[in-house]
C-alpha cells in the first residue's frame, strides 16, 4: 500500500532566508509586535525601560511583554514553558528576534511590572474604543472565584486556631504526664526516651507560639480570617458544592456591544455585596461615559452600593434576592407585605398594619411589627414560626433597591443578556484556557496576571471581529499620530524649556 511520504531528514533544502517569511500577513504575532512597539514603556513605568549606560545590558521589557502576550493567548503561562518556546517556536523566535532569555528573567518581568501590565490592558482597551468596539451603553458586572497560589490549610479563622491551640495543649499535657511517670517508675520498668519527649515538647511549644501569633493577627482584623502564605487571598466557598478553598473573587465589567472586558479587579471579599460601585467607577473611567446601564445578579443587591452607583450615573438592573426562611405558603412571603409610604407602615396579607418599632444602629434598617395583631391573628401559624410576632425589615435605600428590581421586570430582554455577557469570558479563561488558579501571590501580582489574561482575551475578540489587517492599520495610524504629537510637544519643550512626559510614543 502506498502512503504520503515526507521529505528525507538528511536532505539539504533551500529554506526561507529570514524568519519573517515564516509568519503570515494575518498572523496574530504581527498585531502583538505592532501594539507593543506603539507603547511608551518608560512613561508606563516598566523596569529597565531606560537601561543604564554601564553594566550588562538587560533584555528589552518590550520583548518580554511580547513573549507573555503571545504565551497567554496560547495557554502558556509558566516561565519555564515560555523559555522552551523561545528555543523551538518559530513565531516566538520572530517576536523576540531570536532572543532566548532564561526562565528566571521571564518570571521576574511579570513580578516587577505588575502595575504597568494593567496600564497595557487599558491601552489596548483605548485602541478598541477608537475602533468603536465598545458600545458604552450597557455593561454586565459579575464575579468569579479563582483559586489562589495557596492551600486552604494556610487559611485560619479564630475558631480553627482555638481548636489547634486546644489540641496542642492536650499533647503538651500528655507528654508532661509521661515525663512525670518516668520519674516514678522503677529502674527495671520500661521508660520513654526523655530526649525524644523534650524535642517533641519544643516542637509543640513552637507550634503554639505560631498559633498564638496568628490568633493576635485575627483579632487585629476584627475576627476576619488570616492567610499565612498569600495574605490577600481568603477562604471562600466554591460553587458546585466543591467546599472551601483559598481564592480571589475576580470582578469584571463586560461591554454589551462585542463582549469585551472593560475593566477588572481582584477582591478578597467572599461575596459581591460591596463590589458594585467600585466596578461602576472603573467602568466610567475607562469608557468616559457619564450614563450607563449596569446589569448584575442578586448577589450585588446592596442599598448602599446601588446608591453610590446611581450617584455615579449608572442605571442599575438588579433583581431582589429571595428572603431566607420563607413560610411554606407563598401567600405569606415577604414580597406580599405591601409598604405604605405615606403612613410609613406595612400591610400584611391578612390586612393588619405593621408599624415601625425600631431602627437598627449598625445598618440603619427599620424594623416593622405589630405584636397585638400577630398574637390574635388566626393565620399566624402559616405566616411565621415565631411564638410572638412577624417582623419585616426595610433598608434605608429600599426605594433604590425596588427601582433596580423594577428595571429588570420592565426590560427582561436586556437583563437576559447579563448571563451570556459575564459568563462567557470566565468560561473561556477558566475552562477552555485552563487559567483556574493563579501562579503569583499578592493582590498586585494577581492583578498583573489578570491584565495579561484579559489582554489576551480582548485582543483575540478584536481580531475575530475586525481581522488582523484592520487592527494593524489602527495601531499604525495611532502610532503615526502619537509621533506627530510627540514632535510637536518636543518643539514646545525646547521653546519653553519645560520637561513634558508624553503619554504615548514609540518605545526605544
Secondary structure, DSSP 4 states (H G I P E B T S, - for coil): --------TTS-----SSGGGGS-TT-HHHHHHHHHHTS-TTTTT-TTSS--SSSSPPPPHHHHHHHHHHHHHTT---HHHHHHHHHH-HHHHHHHTT----HHHHHHHHHHTHHHHHHHHHHHHHHHHHTT---SSEEEEEEEEEE-SS-GGGEE-HHHHHHHHHHHHHHHHHHHHHHHHHHHS-TTS----HHHHHHHHHHHHHHHHHHHHHHHHHHHTTT--EESSSTT-EEEEPSTT--EEEEEEEEEEEETTT--EEEEEEE--SSSTTTHHHHHHHHHHHH--S-EEEEE-GGG--HHHHHHHHHTTEEEEEPPPPPSS--SSGGGSGGGSEEETTTTEEE-TTS-EEEEEEE-TTT--EEEE-HHHHHT-TTHHHH-S-SS---EEE-TTHHHHHHHHHHHHHTHHHHTHHHHHHHHHHIIIIIIS---B-SS-SHHHHHHHHHHHHHHHHHHHHHHHH-HHHHHHHHHHHHHHHHHHHHHHHHHHHHHT-----S-----
